[in-house]
Amino acid sequence: MGYAVVLGEALVDLLDAECDGEPVYRQAIGGGPLNVAVGVARLGGDVQFVGSLGDDVLAGRIRAFLADAGVGLAGAVTVPTPTALAVATFAGPEPDFRFYGEPPSYGLLTAGDLDADLVAGAGVLYCGSIVLLQPSVLAAARRAWSLATGLRVFDPNVRPRLLDGPAALAGLREVVAEFAAGAHLVKLSTADAALLYPGEPVEGVAAYLRELGAATAVVTLGAAGAVVAAAGADPVRVPAPKVRAVDATGAGDSVMAALVADLLADGEPVEPAGWHERVAFALRVAGLVCESPGGATAMPTRAEVIRRFAG
């Protein structure tokens, strides 16, 4: 099905670490959609990143990292602002992010910046994550959604620290409903589901996303696996493999990457069982990511996943 377009943010993570007994911060290229793009490329897919990048040395590193990973940059634009930072601290394998940069370099893409032919020609279009909280990028994503002729994939990737009160949450909930209505696949994490639809069981959330119009909905549950709601079947829980997790950064993004890569290769599964098999593979990808530190740098190849979980 050709190539995928991933529209979203790229930034630099500062990861809490230690050197000679002293606290330090380690730089890492990050951003959920960037992780997805790198993951798709590592799994053998042709992918283009669409988003705004700063005009500093850090943005140069992001461009070089994406190019080295095999991710195309035809849809990336340069904006006159420093690269946004996400400072991550750990109280376990799950990172806690705080974001710095005003205006954020990732939030300056406009609808007019889009390469319409690039977007329209994509076999899969991914939109989502924190860029949708920026009005200009939301407008760009809406235009991309309307231009898409291939499969549309959506992941809100909610960051509560970026939501300014109940009104912002309500607005995001409306955006999720808007994009889900035209999506072939929607993925949420357990944390996303709990924030957007408090008190609802994950199976109910997955079913609700399908009621909104999504052809298939997946809610990831961390070490417990994922819930899959596909057409013609009740929501089903797919277990995750047992792994030695050291860092969950990028795990959810790797699930999305694996699903996008398989959509590119083979299109949508005809039967619900096909979705269950694909999600099971995506959870193996995430398990391998959790066994290595880092997000984008931990994205595996298909051969590495098969080798790790042989048998």
Secondary structure, DSSP 4 states (H G I P E B T S, - for coil): --EEEEES--EEEEEEEEETTEEEEEEEEE-HHHHHHHHHHHTT-EEEEEEEE-SSHHHHHHHHHHHHHT-EEEEEEE-SSPPPEEEEEESSSSEEEEEE-SS-GGG---GGG--HHHHHT-SEEEEESGGGGSHHHHHHHHHHHHH--SEEEEE----GGG--SHHHHHHHHHHHHHHHTT-SEEEEEHHHHHHHSTT--HHHHHHHHHHHT-SEEEEE-GGG-EEEEETTS--EEEPPPP---S--TTHHHHHHHHHHHHHHHH-S-SSHHHHHHHHHHHHHHHHHHHTSSSSGGGPPPHHHHHHHT--
